[in-house]
Amino acid sequence: MSNLFDPITVGNISIKNRVWVSPMCQYSAIDGVMQDWHAIHYGSLITGGSGLVMVEATGIRPEGRISPQCLGIWTDQQAQVLGELPNFAHKHGVKMGIQLAHAGRKASTAAPWLGGQPLAPEDGGWQTVAPSAIAFGSYPEPRELTTVEIGQLRADFVAAAERALFAGFDVIELHVAHGYLLHEFLSPISNQRTDEYGGSFENRIRLLIEIAREIRVVISPARALFVRLSCTDWVPGGWAIEDSVELARELKAAGVDLVDCSSAGTTPDAQIPVGPGFQVPFAQRIRQEAQIATSAVGMIDSAQQAQQIVESGQADAVMLGRAMLGNPRWPLQAASELGVEVPWPSQYQRGVLRKP
Ligand SMILES: Cc1cc2nc3c(=O)[nH]c(=O)nc-3n(C[C@H](O)[C@H](O)[C@H](O)COP(=O)(O)O)c2cc1C
């Protein structure tokens, strides 16, 4: 039986607790380069008590960004500036991850506060690419990737992982969720290719498995490799939890250390039963049936709920998103609520919350 604030070893890395920050786009980069906003935003999360902070979806290529303001890691300079984050995190005993991403047919959109809609080329947008030339809802039709381009994409993911290692990140997470490119390859809704990357289950998972294997070789056992999956498309005929369990077994064999269990994003028609902890059963099932570590995410808001998920063995860890935006010191507050003593940053010790 584990507690939320017990340390955990994932792969070969040791993380001080099981309450982690979920990746969250900030749409605040310039030419893919991190800015002051990121330093201060991630700084507050790093000092908030989480064991692991995951940097938002970071484009492995310029056209893989969701918006023109998304972070990138296709140049050494971008990686060098990002390196400030793990450098600061390590001084506070916190592990730092980065989510490597390509947005596929959902790229080239405006930031949410600028409307979030697809951008035309004259407004700074670009031609999107995908496994097949099938649009997401009313988005523009993407261009189908050639087999040669898929090989290049694989190389770009691996090069991005190498840069992330150079920058000092402890965890590389592949973004295979929310209807972005690697998820688009998995789902029969968005992948109708007739070459070796489409059709059967084995063909649809091929690119992800190839990337995972190659990154595993590059990153050595000293760092951890996570995969964030959309465990179901929530539509008949789409990717389903049974597929995710089978894929998780393959990912484990490819050297992946943990599956981060999210859902949805391939189709705007999905009926999603959103509610407290609604994705936790996916983390539980994959953990049990594929025998791989999992994290649960989605509407986990209270200390008791988070503790119960970890204690009952539904997941090895929880990731929190919006609750961390509302209160970046959520983990310190949760420890206090659960009556667990955890060290606060020295600078904040006079503010330690005591149980009444
Ligand atoms: C502002 C914002 C940005 C997000 N960006 C990402 C992202 O970059 N990558 C990702 O996998 N999920 C992203 N998500 C989803 C969150 O990581 C998380 O899975 C989701 O918000 C559900 O968790 P919550 O209920 O704790 O917020 C984002 C969510 C928010 C609110």
The ligand as an ORCA input file, in Angstrom:
! r2SCAN-3c Opt
* xyz 0 1
  C      -4.235     25.144    -20.046
  C      -4.133     23.676    -20.361
  C      -3.169     23.237    -21.249
  C      -3.022     21.865    -21.510
  N      -1.995     21.436    -22.313
  C      -1.729     20.120    -22.420
  C      -0.540     19.661    -23.027
  O       0.333     20.444    -23.431
  N      -0.368     18.308    -23.145
  C      -1.273     17.408    -22.653
  O      -1.072     16.216    -22.781
  N      -2.378     17.833    -22.021
  C      -2.615     19.150    -21.859
  N      -3.684     19.565    -21.141
  C      -4.508     18.567    -20.441
  C      -4.003     18.410    -18.996
  O      -2.664     17.940    -18.954
  C      -4.885     17.430    -18.215
  O      -4.786     16.158    -18.782
  C      -6.350     17.886    -18.213
  O      -6.455     19.258    -17.920
  C      -7.189     17.072    -17.220
  O      -6.647     17.184    -15.929
  P      -7.261     18.217    -14.814
  O      -8.718     17.876    -14.653
  O      -6.436     17.940    -13.586
  O      -7.058     19.605    -15.344
  C      -3.888     20.936    -20.897
  C      -4.881     21.392    -20.037
  C      -4.998     22.734    -19.732
  C      -6.042     23.175    -18.742
*
